Every structure is written in C-alpha cells, then in structure tokens.
Amino acid sequence: MIKAVITDIEGTTTSLSFVKDVLFPYARAHLADYVQNHADDPAVKALLDDVCQVVGTELTQAQILEQLTAWIDSDQKITPLKSLQGLVWEYGYQQGAFTGHLYADVPLVLRAWVAEGLALYIYSSGSVQAQKLLFAHTEYGDLTPLLSGYFDTHIGGKREPASYQAIASTIGLPAEQLLFLSDIKEELDAAKLAGLKTIGLNRDGLLETADHPQASSFASLADLAQVL
C-alpha cells in the first residue's frame, strides 16, 4: 500500500516552459545584480565559496558570475547554482514578477491525496528553497501546507538509485510504500531500482518506456489503486 507520494516538478506538476521560459531567463538576467548586492550576506558568501570548490580554484566575483552564467546556459544541475537561483527567484516572487505555475489538475489531486492520508514530498533538481517558493506562490494559493518535505540534489542525483534509498530512509517508510512520479525515464529507472513504485507522467506523449505505468495527468492518478 502506498503511504507517500514523491513528485518531480518540471514536466510533472509544472510546465517545462515555465521553468525554461520564465524562471531560467529571470535568474540569468538578475543573478549578477543580486550577487553584487548580497555578496556579504553569509548565505550568499557561502554559495560563492561553494562555486570555487566545485571548479577547484579561487575565483574573483566576476569569474564566479561568468561560471554561473555558463552553467545556466548549459543547464547544469550544480548545487550552488541551484541555490543561488532560488534566492533570485525568491526576489522575483516577492516583487510579483511571476507566480508559480502548476497544471490545473495538480492542486485538486494533491488535496485529495492528503485527505486520504497520503504524505506528499517533492524531489527536484531545483533547490529546496526554489521548490517551496513555487508551491507557496501559485495561482491556486499557498500549497506548501499540503507538503510534508522537500528533497534536492543535496541528497544525490535524480538518476542515482542511492538518492531514492536515502529519501526513503529520511521519510522513514519502506521503499515499496513510496510512489515516485516523473517525466524522465532515467529518474524512474533509478527509483524503481531502489524499490520504489513508479509512474511516468506523459503529458506531452514523449515519454517512451514500457518499464513503468504511465499517466497523462494527475487527474488520471486520483485513484492510485487503479493505476498501480
């Protein structure tokens, strides 16, 4: 019996275009100003130091910004970059530059699952802060009270079975009682190898795999017993 659902964000709860066409360009356009204005903040300073550790050498602030921009342009899942993007996006949400996008079926099903006693978690390559911001600022209101926890690349890569084992250990449930939702085959494969149940979200018809049950939307997942 499934007792908790862990869901990806991009392409699963949220349009890829929102991330690629709204969030990423905003972070790229405002990252330099944000870093320059907050370079002395302990959290930002620590992340800038982390960038230097990733590349293996000391960098000037200008060089750090060049590296961050290069990572953005090549869509790298580098943890300090994701954390800094989260801080920039927080500023954007606060300024009303955008709201967090969710497919219309997602809030309804999340609320139904919680009412049924399921615990809900997010696992995304975006930082935990970015995840919280998205779900706190949706057009459907603040949905963070529905969520029991968040995971990002600090716990490991999304294509590594060990990451899902660590998530199961953190949640405190056997892997077979956890369901992972994603639109990426390699992520689903890793979760399945770790013992989790899996369902592929195939909203655009591009997910090609016979190794996992598939659903076209959250609406079709309202009754999980019929899908698994």
C-alpha atoms as a printed R data frame, in Angstrom:
    type eleno elety resid chain resno      x      y       z
1   ATOM     1    CA   MET     A     1  0.000  0.000   0.000
2   ATOM     2    CA   ILE     A     2  1.315  3.441  -0.956
3   ATOM     3    CA   LYS     A     3  1.709  5.732   2.055
4   ATOM     4    CA   ALA     A     4  3.619  8.621   0.476
5   ATOM     5    CA   VAL     A     5  3.995 10.201  -2.964
6   ATOM     6    CA   ILE     A     6  7.215 11.865  -4.117
7   ATOM     7    CA   THR     A     7  6.848 14.012  -7.203
8   ATOM     8    CA   ASP     A     8  9.183 15.724  -9.615
9   ATOM     9    CA   ILE     A     9  8.321 19.275 -10.719
10  ATOM    10    CA   GLU     A    10  9.363 20.046 -14.317
11  ATOM    11    CA   GLY     A    11  7.060 18.304 -16.775
12  ATOM    12    CA   THR     A    12  5.214 16.605 -13.917
13  ATOM    13    CA   THR     A    13  3.468 19.203 -11.757
14  ATOM    14    CA   THR     A    14  4.710 22.194 -13.708
15  ATOM    15    CA   SER     A    15  5.128 23.144 -17.346
16  ATOM    16    CA   LEU     A    16  8.642 22.877 -18.711
17  ATOM    17    CA   SER     A    17  8.052 26.203 -20.430
18  ATOM    18    CA   PHE     A    18  7.529 27.973 -17.084
19  ATOM    19    CA   VAL     A    19 10.946 26.824 -15.901
20  ATOM    20    CA   LYS     A    20 12.750 27.351 -19.195
21  ATOM    21    CA   ASP     A    21 10.975 30.485 -20.428
22  ATOM    22    CA   VAL     A    22 10.252 32.295 -17.153
23  ATOM    23    CA   LEU     A    23 12.415 31.161 -14.240
24  ATOM    24    CA   PHE     A    24 15.720 30.495 -16.009
25  ATOM    25    CA   PRO     A    25 15.751 33.766 -18.018
26  ATOM    26    CA   TYR     A    26 14.807 35.754 -14.911
27  ATOM    27    CA   ALA     A    27 17.649 34.210 -12.915
28  ATOM    28    CA   ARG     A    28 20.125 34.797 -15.742
29  ATOM    29    CA   ALA     A    29 19.071 38.440 -16.102
30  ATOM    30    CA   HIS     A    30 19.145 39.247 -12.377
31  ATOM    31    CA   LEU     A    31 21.844 36.961 -10.957
32  ATOM    32    CA   ALA     A    32 24.744 39.403 -11.289
33  ATOM    33    CA   ASP     A    33 22.902 42.288  -9.628
34  ATOM    34    CA   TYR     A    34 21.666 40.017  -6.864
35  ATOM    35    CA   VAL     A    35 25.137 38.643  -6.108
36  ATOM    36    CA   GLN     A    36 26.714 42.087  -6.191
37  ATOM    37    CA   ASN     A    37 24.061 43.467  -3.835
38  ATOM    38    CA   HIS     A    38 24.182 40.500  -1.429
39  ATOM    39    CA   ALA     A    39 27.784 39.317  -1.651
40  ATOM    40    CA   ASP     A    40 28.325 39.998   2.049
41  ATOM    41    CA   ASP     A    41 25.270 38.008   3.154
42  ATOM    42    CA   PRO     A    42 26.533 34.848   4.882
43  ATOM    43    CA   ALA     A    43 24.304 32.540   2.811
44  ATOM    44    CA   VAL     A    44 25.375 34.089  -0.490
45  ATOM    45    CA   LYS     A    45 29.044 34.199   0.517
46  ATOM    46    CA   ALA     A    46 28.931 30.503   1.392
47  ATOM    47    CA   LEU     A    47 27.413 29.663  -2.001
48  ATOM    48    CA   LEU     A    48 30.053 31.700  -3.830
49  ATOM    49    CA   ASP     A    49 32.701 29.764  -1.903
50  ATOM    50    CA   ASP     A    50 30.962 26.554  -2.968
51  ATOM    51    CA   VAL     A    51 31.294 27.582  -6.615
52  ATOM    52    CA   CYS     A    52 35.058 27.889  -6.140
53  ATOM    53    CA   GLN     A    53 35.143 24.460  -4.523
54  ATOM    54    CA   VAL     A    54 33.262 22.929  -7.462
55  ATOM    55    CA   VAL     A    55 35.713 24.331 -10.026
56  ATOM    56    CA   GLY     A    56 38.700 23.622  -7.800
57  ATOM    57    CA   THR     A    57 40.262 27.066  -7.674
58  ATOM    58    CA   GLU     A    58 39.747 30.520  -6.199
59  ATOM    59    CA   LEU     A    59 37.796 32.867  -8.451
60  ATOM    60    CA   THR     A    60 37.080 36.568  -8.410
61  ATOM    61    CA   GLN     A    61 33.459 37.633  -8.116
62  ATOM    62    CA   ALA     A    62 33.437 38.434 -11.837
63  ATOM    63    CA   GLN     A    63 34.805 34.980 -12.650
64  ATOM    64    CA   ILE     A    64 32.224 33.362 -10.376
65  ATOM    65    CA   LEU     A    65 29.455 35.194 -12.210
66  ATOM    66    CA   GLU     A    66 30.878 34.083 -15.550
67  ATOM    67    CA   GLN     A    67 30.939 30.487 -14.318
68  ATOM    68    CA   LEU     A    68 27.384 30.687 -13.006
69  ATOM    69    CA   THR     A    69 26.154 32.116 -16.306
70  ATOM    70    CA   ALA     A    70 27.933 29.365 -18.226
71  ATOM    71    CA   TRP     A    71 26.269 26.750 -16.007
72  ATOM    72    CA   ILE     A    72 22.875 28.356 -16.596
73  ATOM    73    CA   ASP     A    73 23.403 28.400 -20.359
74  ATOM    74    CA   SER     A    74 24.368 24.712 -20.395
75  ATOM    75    CA   ASP     A    75 21.536 23.758 -17.975
76  ATOM    76    CA   GLN     A    76 23.899 22.295 -15.391
77  ATOM    77    CA   LYS     A    77 22.449 20.863 -12.172
78  ATOM    78    CA   ILE     A    78 25.182 22.329  -9.953
79  ATOM    79    CA   THR     A    79 24.022 22.634  -6.340
80  ATOM    80    CA   PRO     A    80 25.366 26.157  -5.521
81  ATOM    81    CA   LEU     A    81 23.926 27.443  -8.804
82  ATOM    82    CA   LYS     A    82 20.515 25.980  -7.976
83  ATOM    83    CA   SER     A    83 20.648 27.525  -4.507
84  ATOM    84    CA   LEU     A    84 21.559 30.959  -5.885
85  ATOM    85    CA   GLN     A    85 18.817 30.714  -8.493
86  ATOM    86    CA   GLY     A    86 16.409 30.012  -5.655
87  ATOM    87    CA   LEU     A    87 17.428 33.217  -3.913
88  ATOM    88    CA   VAL     A    88 16.973 35.242  -7.107
89  ATOM    89    CA   TRP     A    89 13.582 33.655  -7.727
90  ATOM    90    CA   GLU     A    90 12.538 34.482  -4.172
91  ATOM    91    CA   TYR     A    91 13.186 38.117  -5.005
92  ATOM    92    CA   GLY     A    92 11.161 37.746  -8.199
93  ATOM    93    CA   TYR     A    93  8.189 36.195  -6.407
94  ATOM    94    CA   GLN     A    94  8.315 38.930  -3.773
95  ATOM    95    CA   GLN     A    95  8.318 41.583  -6.499
96  ATOM    96    CA   GLY     A    96  5.332 39.955  -8.211
97  ATOM    97    CA   ALA     A    97  7.333 39.282 -11.374
98  ATOM    98    CA   PHE     A    98  5.605 35.896 -11.768
99  ATOM    99    CA   THR     A    99  3.615 33.229  -9.930
100 ATOM   100    CA   GLY     A   100  4.459 29.558  -9.666
101 ATOM   101    CA   HIS     A   101  2.891 27.515 -12.451
102 ATOM   102    CA   LEU     A   102  1.029 24.278 -11.720
103 ATOM   103    CA   TYR     A   103 -1.124 22.260 -14.088
104 ATOM   104    CA   ALA     A   104 -4.765 22.764 -13.111
105 ATOM   105    CA   ASP     A   105 -5.243 19.112 -12.161
106 ATOM   106    CA   VAL     A   106 -2.354 19.115  -9.671
107 ATOM   107    CA   PRO     A   107 -3.813 21.097  -6.720
108 ATOM   108    CA   LEU     A   108 -7.068 19.117  -6.799
109 ATOM   109    CA   VAL     A   109 -5.321 15.750  -6.689
110 ATOM   110    CA   LEU     A   110 -2.756 16.838  -4.090
111 ATOM   111    CA   ARG     A   111 -5.572 17.936  -1.791
112 ATOM   112    CA   ALA     A   112 -7.435 14.660  -2.398
113 ATOM   113    CA   TRP     A   113 -4.350 12.598  -1.601
114 ATOM   114    CA   VAL     A   114 -3.735 14.466   1.638
115 ATOM   115    CA   ALA     A   115 -7.385 13.980   2.590
116 ATOM   116    CA   GLU     A   116 -6.857 10.244   2.041
117 ATOM   117    CA   GLY     A   117 -3.919 10.275   4.442
118 ATOM   118    CA   LEU     A   118 -1.042 10.203   1.953
119 ATOM   119    CA   ALA     A   119  2.101 12.204   2.739
120 ATOM   120    CA   LEU     A   120  3.419 14.311  -0.147
121 ATOM   121    CA   TYR     A   121  7.042 15.162  -0.944
122 ATOM   122    CA   ILE     A   122  8.901 16.995  -3.696
123 ATOM   123    CA   TYR     A   123 12.173 15.810  -5.264
124 ATOM   124    CA   SER     A   124 13.603 18.172  -7.861
125 ATOM   125    CA   SER     A   125 16.991 19.270  -9.132
126 ATOM   126    CA   GLY     A   126 15.897 22.795  -8.223
127 ATOM   127    CA   SER     A   127 16.834 23.823  -4.695
128 ATOM   128    CA   VAL     A   128 14.510 23.163  -1.771
129 ATOM   129    CA   GLN     A   129 14.065 26.912  -1.463
130 ATOM   130    CA   ALA     A   130 13.007 27.173  -5.112
131 ATOM   131    CA   GLN     A   131 10.551 24.305  -4.612
132 ATOM   132    CA   LYS     A   132  8.973 25.971  -1.584
133 ATOM   133    CA   LEU     A   133  8.702 29.293  -3.397
134 ATOM   134    CA   LEU     A   134  6.948 27.745  -6.390
135 ATOM   135    CA   PHE     A   135  4.332 25.955  -4.296
136 ATOM   136    CA   ALA     A   136  3.864 28.948  -1.991
137 ATOM   137    CA   HIS     A   137  3.131 31.377  -4.835
138 ATOM   138    CA   THR     A   138  0.757 29.547  -7.188
139 ATOM   139    CA   GLU     A   139 -2.394 30.968  -8.733
140 ATOM   140    CA   TYR     A   140 -4.212 28.407  -6.568
141 ATOM   141    CA   GLY     A   141 -2.784 29.870  -3.377
142 ATOM   142    CA   ASP     A   142 -0.128 28.637  -0.980
143 ATOM   143    CA   LEU     A   143  0.027 24.837  -1.311
144 ATOM   144    CA   THR     A   144  3.012 24.274   0.977
145 ATOM   145    CA   PRO     A   145  0.753 23.141   3.886
146 ATOM   146    CA   LEU     A   146 -0.029 20.059   1.758
147 ATOM   147    CA   LEU     A   147  3.632 19.047   1.532
148 ATOM   148    CA   SER     A   148  5.486 17.057   4.164
149 ATOM   149    CA   GLY     A   149  9.014 17.641   2.862
150 ATOM   150    CA   TYR     A   150 11.366 18.549   0.041
151 ATOM   151    CA   PHE     A   151 14.488 16.995  -1.493
152 ATOM   152    CA   ASP     A   152 17.029 18.400  -3.931
153 ATOM   153    CA   THR     A   153 20.466 17.393  -5.205
154 ATOM   154    CA   HIS     A   154 21.938 17.692  -1.724
155 ATOM   155    CA   ILE     A   155 20.591 14.179  -1.182
156 ATOM   156    CA   GLY     A   156 22.013 12.983  -4.501
157 ATOM   157    CA   GLY     A   157 21.435 12.969  -8.244
158 ATOM   158    CA   LYS     A   158 17.994 12.079  -9.537
159 ATOM   159    CA   ARG     A   159 19.345  9.302 -11.763
160 ATOM   160    CA   GLU     A   160 21.090  7.510  -8.897
161 ATOM   161    CA   PRO     A   161 19.260  4.723  -7.003
162 ATOM   162    CA   ALA     A   162 21.126  5.660  -3.806
163 ATOM   163    CA   SER     A   163 19.312  9.014  -3.766
164 ATOM   164    CA   TYR     A   164 15.939  7.311  -3.554
165 ATOM   165    CA   GLN     A   165 17.202  4.939  -0.876
166 ATOM   166    CA   ALA     A   166 18.310  7.984   1.121
167 ATOM   167    CA   ILE     A   167 14.917  9.624   0.615
168 ATOM   168    CA   ALA     A   168 13.123  6.501   1.841
169 ATOM   169    CA   SER     A   169 15.381  6.422   4.896
170 ATOM   170    CA   THR     A   170 14.725 10.102   5.598
171 ATOM   171    CA   ILE     A   171 10.970  9.712   5.245
172 ATOM   172    CA   GLY     A   172 11.091  6.613   7.418
173 ATOM   173    CA   LEU     A   173  8.991  4.327   5.235
174 ATOM   174    CA   PRO     A   174  9.892  1.164   3.323
175 ATOM   175    CA   ALA     A   175 10.720  1.909  -0.313
176 ATOM   176    CA   GLU     A   176  7.817 -0.220  -1.562
177 ATOM   177    CA   GLN     A   177  5.378  2.102   0.245
178 ATOM   178    CA   LEU     A   178  6.651  5.134  -1.698
179 ATOM   179    CA   LEU     A   179  5.490  6.242  -5.150
180 ATOM   180    CA   PHE     A   180  7.725  8.400  -7.346
181 ATOM   181    CA   LEU     A   181  6.286 10.489 -10.209
182 ATOM   182    CA   SER     A   182  8.443 11.895 -13.005
183 ATOM   183    CA   ASP     A   183  8.500 12.509 -16.745
184 ATOM   184    CA   ILE     A   184 12.119 11.303 -17.078
185 ATOM   185    CA   LYS     A   185 12.765  7.611 -17.778
186 ATOM   186    CA   GLU     A   186 16.209  7.558 -16.152
187 ATOM   187    CA   GLU     A   187 14.817  9.001 -12.931
188 ATOM   188    CA   LEU     A   188 12.005  6.452 -12.901
189 ATOM   189    CA   ASP     A   189 14.525  3.672 -13.557
190 ATOM   190    CA   ALA     A   190 16.666  4.769 -10.602
191 ATOM   191    CA   ALA     A   191 13.676  4.959  -8.264
192 ATOM   192    CA   LYS     A   192 12.482  1.522  -9.357
193 ATOM   193    CA   LEU     A   193 15.938  0.044  -8.741
194 ATOM   194    CA   ALA     A   194 15.758  1.481  -5.221
195 ATOM   195    CA   GLY     A   195 12.492 -0.367  -4.639
196 ATOM   196    CA   LEU     A   196 10.004  2.492  -5.058
197 ATOM   197    CA   LYS     A   197  6.797  2.261  -7.053
198 ATOM   198    CA   THR     A   198  6.917  4.485 -10.127
199 ATOM   199    CA   ILE     A   199  4.558  6.172 -12.559
200 ATOM   200    CA   GLY     A   200  5.686  8.155 -15.573
201 ATOM   201    CA   LEU     A   201  3.850 11.410 -16.297
202 ATOM   202    CA   ASN     A   202  3.434 11.509 -20.054
203 ATOM   203    CA   ARG     A   203  1.679 14.826 -20.503
204 ATOM   204    CA   ASP     A   204  3.097 15.515 -23.961
205 ATOM   205    CA   GLY     A   205  3.288 11.947 -25.257
206 ATOM   206    CA   LEU     A   206  7.078 11.983 -25.437
207 ATOM   207    CA   LEU     A   207  7.888  9.575 -22.598
208 ATOM   208    CA   GLU     A   208  8.888  6.316 -24.249
209 ATOM   209    CA   THR     A   209  9.182  3.449 -21.778
210 ATOM   210    CA   ALA     A   210  7.335  0.226 -21.107
211 ATOM   211    CA   ASP     A   211  9.101 -0.252 -17.775
212 ATOM   212    CA   HIS     A   212  6.747  1.935 -15.753
213 ATOM   213    CA   PRO     A   213  2.988  2.577 -15.600
214 ATOM   214    CA   GLN     A   214  2.111  5.859 -17.285
215 ATOM   215    CA   ALA     A   215 -0.449  8.601 -16.778
216 ATOM   216    CA   SER     A   216 -1.318 11.589 -18.936
217 ATOM   217    CA   SER     A   217 -2.182 13.828 -15.979
218 ATOM   218    CA   PHE     A   218 -2.611 13.950 -12.224
219 ATOM   219    CA   ALA     A   219 -6.369 13.685 -12.780
220 ATOM   220    CA   SER     A   220 -5.893 10.132 -14.005
221 ATOM   221    CA   LEU     A   221 -3.937  9.355 -10.809
222 ATOM   222    CA   ALA     A   222 -6.655 10.338  -8.357
223 ATOM   223    CA   ASP     A   223 -7.291  6.647  -7.680
224 ATOM   224    CA   LEU     A   224 -3.795  5.216  -7.394
225 ATOM   225    CA   ALA     A   225 -5.053  1.683  -6.800
226 ATOM   226    CA   GLN     A   226 -6.380  1.589 -10.354
227 ATOM   227    CA   VAL     A   227 -3.086  2.738 -11.872
228 ATOM   228    CA   LEU     A   228 -0.523  0.654  -9.975
